[in-house]
Amino acid sequence: MDSAVHHHCAISCLPRTRPPLPARACSKPGRRRRRDRDTSARYHCEMTGPAKRPTLHNQLRALLGPEITEAELHEKFIFEKVIGSGATAKVYAAYDYANDRRVAIKVFDKAQMIEQRKSIAADGYNSRDTAVQRARRRLKKIVGELEIAKILSHANIIEYLGGYETSHRICIIHELVDGHDLLQQILDYSKMDERTAAYVFEQLLHAVANCHSQNVWHRDLKLENVLISTSHQVKLIDFGLSEKSADRLKTVCGTPLYCAPELLFLNSNTRETGVEGGPADVWSAGVLLFALVTGCAPFDDSTFAALRQDVYRNQVKYPDYLSPSLQEFLRLIFVSDVRRRPTIPELLAHSWLRENVAAYHDEARGFVKGPRTASVISDAETVEESTTSYEEETPEDSSYRDLLYDETTGSLDDELYVLDDALSPVSHRKQKHSPTTPTSSSSTTRPSTSFFDHLF
């Protein structure tokens, strides 16, 4: 009896109606609020740990190894002077303690990359998605440059020595070349005689051939990206825009003056089939050679429209002082039809190259001294050497024009060319420097927590 009454009281004390369920439990499938999705994603990330980080983060970890502290970085290197600069990176000459040698260190500042993304997002024309895409693209360029640098090994390609990542920076280590780039050489000596030019160009072709043998397309061959020593030894540098692919290329990048016609006139129709990387590099090498022996550019690049028109006409004017054999050699390269453009092995076998290289070895000659030639090629669009020390991390605008795919419209704009960084491990200019002792402090605002959390 007591048990029956107790049971009745227990039932009568229960609420008449069911308690309301949380809103997310009552919502229809697929209708969860954004905040719940974000919370779920964060919880999933916390539970799964670092293995679920963004793919770019995993790629950098695989390439650079565990993150080190700023103090550990300074224990490994003495940073001396800035020898190159761009939008998101600076290149320093430095001393490597462990190996007792001087090296070149390309330093990407994470805080600066984050601030640039925020400034792009704040622009009314660019959406936040576009800003994130640009930030991702810059990181992909760093990852791509590291991946390519690790697989290339050639006497005429800059040697990759390693890389490090701290909470503030990403560092890429290269050999330090005792010399300067070909643009500076032209500015100093006006032009190069054919024998020396042939010797330099042959080395460049061997370097590019080594890249192509591994399906690596440089995509930014130009005077600034070729270093030369006092003994005329060549080093190909800057693989920031390079791509490793066995397929045809479907994106546009590079410096407009050196771009092949198939890149300058790539449109939404031809982009579906893409372009071949090899012939495009050959065209760029031809522009470089013409500049070496004349001190001038073969095409008018005063404006992008003028450049396209001049390349379309393809009526290069060859100075009378160029030998008929060299003029024929250049005409072979400047062929608009990709199918008729020579390959690198064919260029290496050409009589002009073989005869002049042999003559160079028989009687080494220097540069042709003389008055500077009025030239379309100038130092105005190159990154000037800076005396800024390592601790003075001030952002700078890039001085390189790259053709890039227009993310806002999803197509390639005929008049589109934008600034982008194309840094070199060494880019000596005619300025004096005083080595400085770096410190770990910096005036730039540093990111807290994870770099990738801020970037994405």
N, C-alpha and C positions, 0 to 999 in steps of 0.2 A: 504493500500500500504506500509506504513512504517513498519507495523507489519510483512508483508510478506518479505520485504527486511531484516529486523532484524532476522527473522527466518532463511533465507537463509545464512546470514553471520554467524549465530551461528553454523549451520551445517557445513559450509565450514571451520570453524576454528578448528573442531575436528580432531584429528590425524587420518591418513589414516589406520594405523595398530593398533591392540589391544596391550596394554602394556604387557610386559612379566610377567607371573605369577611366584611367588616364586618357587624354585626348588621342595620344599616339596609338593607344591600343584599339580605339574605336575607328581610327581613320582607315580608309580603304587602302588596299595594297598599292604601293607606288606613289602614295600621297603624303609620305612623311615630310615633316618640315625640314628645311635646309639646316637648321640648327642641330636637329637630331642626326642628320647625315654627317655633319661636321664632327659632332661629338663622337659618333660611332667610328669615324675614320681616325680620330685622334686616339680613341681607346684601342683600336686595332693596331695602330702604329706603336703604342706604348707596350702592348702585350707581345707583339712580334719582334720588337727590338730593331737594331740597326739593319738587319737583313732586308727589311722592307723599305729602306730609304729609296729616294728616286734613283733611277737607272744611272743618271749622270754622276751621282755621288758614288755609286758602286764602281763605275768606270774609273773615276779619279783615284779611288782607293786602290784599285788594282794596279794603276800605273805609277802612283806616287808612294804607296805604302802608308803606314800609320801616320797620323798627323803628329807633328812635333811642335814644341813651344817656340816662341820668339827667342827665348834665351838660348835654346839649343841651336837655332839657326845662326845666331851671332857667334856661337862657339865654333861653328863650322867655317864661317866665311867672314872676311873683312870687306865690307862694301866700300868702294873707293869713290868713283864719280859716275855720273849719268852720261851714257854714250848714245842713248836713243830714247825717244819718248813718243807716246801716242795717247789715245783716248782713255784706255783702261790699263795701260802698262808702261813701265819704264825699264830700260836696259842698263844694267850697271856693270862696270868693270869691277872685279872682286878678286880677293886672294883666297885660295882654297887651302886651309890649314893641313888637312889630312894628306893631300897629295902634293903639297908644296908647289903650287902652280897658280897662275892667274887665269881666271875664267870670265865668261860673260854670263850674267844672270838676268833673265827676263822675269820681271816681277809684276804679277797681276794683283791689284789691290781690290780686295773683296768689298770693303766699305764703299769704294768709289763705284764699283759695278752696281751695288744696291742703290746708291744715290742716283745714278744715271737712270736706273729703271724707274725710280719714283718720279724723276723729272719728266720722263717720257709719259708716264701715266697721268701726270698733272696737266699735260698739254691737251687742250680741248679736241685737237684733231686726232690724237692717238688714243685708243682705248687701252684699258689696263691689260687686256689680253695681248695686244700688240707689244706692249712694254715687256710682258713676261716672255713672249716669243723672242724678242730681241735679246733678252738676258739669256734665255736658253741657247740661242744661236751662238752667242759669245762663248758660253761654256762648251758647247759642242765643238767650236773651233779650237779651244784649248785642248780638249780631249783628242780631237783629230790630229792636231799638231804633235801631241805626245805619242800617239800610236804610230804615226808615220816616222817620227824621229827615231823611234826604237828599232824599226826594221831596216832603215837605210844605213848603209855603211859603204863609203866610197871616198877615195882620196880627194875628190873635188866637191864633196858635200860636207857642210858643217857638221862636226862631230857632237852628238848628244851625250852628255855626261851624267845625266840624272835629273831628278826633280824632287821638290819638297812642298809640303803644304802645312801652313800654320793656321791659327784661328783668324789671322789677318790677311794672309797672302798665299798665292800660288806661285812657286818659283820653278823656272825651267833653266837648267844649267847647260851651257854650250862651251866649246873651246873658244878661246879669245884669239882672234886673228890679228897679227901685227900688220895692219894695212888699212885700207879704206874701200869703199864701194866704187863701182865703175863710174857712177855719176860724178863723184868728187874728182876722180881722175880726169874726166872730160872737162870739168870746170877748171882744173889746174893746167891742163895741157892742150885744150881745144879739141884735139882729135888724135887718133892712133894710126900709125903706119900699118900697111896691110899685112906685113909679116907678123908683127906683134899681135895684131887683131886676129889673125888666123890661129895663132898659138893659143890665145885666150879663148876664142870661140870653139876651138876643138875641145878644150877642157870642159867648157860648158856643155857641149853636146854629149860628151861622155857621161857627165853628171846626170843630165836629163834622160839619157838612154838607160842609165841604171834605175832611175825612178820608174820609167815606163816598163821596164822588164818585170817590175813588181806591181804593175797596174796602179801606180801612183802618178797622178797628173798634177803638175805644180800649179798651174792656173794663174800665176802672177810673176812670170819671168819679166824682169826689167832691170835697168842699170843699178837701181838701189839694192836689189836683192842678189847681187853678185859681188863678192869681196875679192880683192886682188892684193897680193903682197908685193913687196919691192922686187921680188924675183919673178913676178908675173904668174905666180901660182894662184889658181882660182878656187873659190869656195862658194857653192850655191847655198843660199840661206832662205829663211822665212817660209815655212810650210803651213802658215796659218790659214791659207785659203785652199790648200791642196786637198785632194780627195783620192781615196783608194777605192777603186771600183772597176770591176770587169765589164760593166755595162756602160752604155752611152750616158753622157752627162746631161741633166735636164735643168740645171740651175745656172745662173749667170753671175760671175764674179770676176774680179781682176781690175786692173788699171785701164781705163778706156783707150788710151793711146796705143797700148800693146795688145788690145783685144782683136781676135780674128773676126772677119766679116760675119761668119756664121753665128758669132756671139752678139755682135753689135746689132744684127738684124733678126735675132731670135724673137719669135712672136708666139701667140697662143697656139697656132697651128703647128709650127715646126717644133715647139717645145714638147709635143707628145712623143716625137721620135728621138729628140735629144741630139747632141753633137758629140763627136769623137774628141777625146782629150788630147791625143797625140798630135794631130794636125794643128790644133789650136796652140799648143806649146811651140810648135815649129814656127808658126807665124810670129808669135811673140819674140822668139829668138831672132828672127829676121829683122824686126824693128830694132832690137837691141844692137845687132851688128851694124845696121845702117847708121845708128847714132854714134857708134864707136869710131867709124872711119870718116864720118863727116862732121860730127859735133852738132848735127841737126836732126830733127824728127822727119820721117818720111811723109807724114800726114799732118794736116792742119788741125790742131786740137784746141784752138782758141775758144771754141764752144763745142758742146756735145753734138749739136746739129751740124756744125761745120765738119767735125770729124767724121760723122756718118756719111756725109755727102762726099768727102774726099776719099774715104775708103771705098765707097760705092763706085766712084769713077776709076779708082786704082790706076792713076797716071803719075807714078812716082818719077820725079826729076832727079837723075843721077848726075852728080858733078863730073866735069870732064877729067879731073885728076884721078878718078877711080879707074882702075884697069878694066879692059873689056871683059876679062875673065870674072872679075868680082861683080861687075854689073850683071853678067849672065847668071851668076850664082844667086844674087839677090832677086832677080826676076823669077827664078825658079821657086823661090820661097813665097814671093808675093803673088800667089795665084789664088784667086777667089774660090775656084772650084776645089773643094776639099779632096776630091778623088784624084786630082792632078798634082796636088802639092807633094813634094818629095818627103820621104821618111828620113829619120836621123841617120840610119846606115847609108842611105844614098848621098846625104850631105857629106858624111865623113869620107866617102869615096870620091868626092868631086875633085877635079884637077886643081882648082884654085886653092882649096884648103890644103891638099897634100903638098903641092909645090911650095907654098908659102911657109908652111910649118917646117919643111925640110930646110928652107932658106933661113928661117929663124934660128934653128939649131946650129947651122953653119956659121952664121954671123948674127948674134943677138943684137937687136936694135931696140932703142928706147922709144919714147913718145916723140911725136913731131912737135917741136917747139914753134910758137908763133902766136900772133894776136888771136884773141878769143873770137870765135865766129858767132855772129848774131844767130841765135838759135831759138827754135820753138821750145827746146828742152831747156829748162832753167831749174834753179834750186828753190824756186818759190813754193813748189808743191811737195817738198821733202821735209822731213822732220829735222829741225836744227838741233845740234848737240847742245846740251844744257849743263850748266854748272850747279844745278840743284843737287843738294846732298840727299842721302838716303832718308834722313829724318824729315825732310821738307816735302811731304807728299801732297803737292798741289795739283789738282786736275788740269789737264791740258786738252785742247781740241786736237783732233787728228788732222793730218795734212795730206791724206791720201784719198783719192776719189775711187770708189769701187762701184761697179755695177751690181746691184742687188735686186732680188725679186721683190716686187711691191706687195707687201703683206696686206696692206689695207684694201687693195682692189682685187687681189688674187690673180694678177696678171703682170706682164712686163710692160712698163710704160716706155714709149719710144724716147721720151725726153728725160728718163729717170737716171740720175747718177747721184749718189749720196756719199757722205764722208764715212769712212770706216778706218780702223787702225790696221796697219800692215807693218809690223815692227820687225826690225832686223837685230840679230845678236850683236852686230857691230855696225855703227853708222857714224863714222868719224867725220866731223866737220872742222873747219878752221877756226877753232876757239881754244883758248888756253884753259887749263883746269888745275885745280889744286885739290889733291886727295883729301877726303874728310873721314873722320872716324864716326861711324854710324852709331846711333842709339836706338833703343827699342821703342822710344816714345815717338808719337806722331801727332800732328795737329788734326789729322783727319778723324772724324767720328768713327769708331770701330763698332762692328756688329756684335750684339750679344747673342747668347745661345748659339743656334746653328746657322751657318751661312745659308744653307739651302732653305731653311724655314723662312728667312727674310726674302730670299730671291723668288720663291714660289708661293 
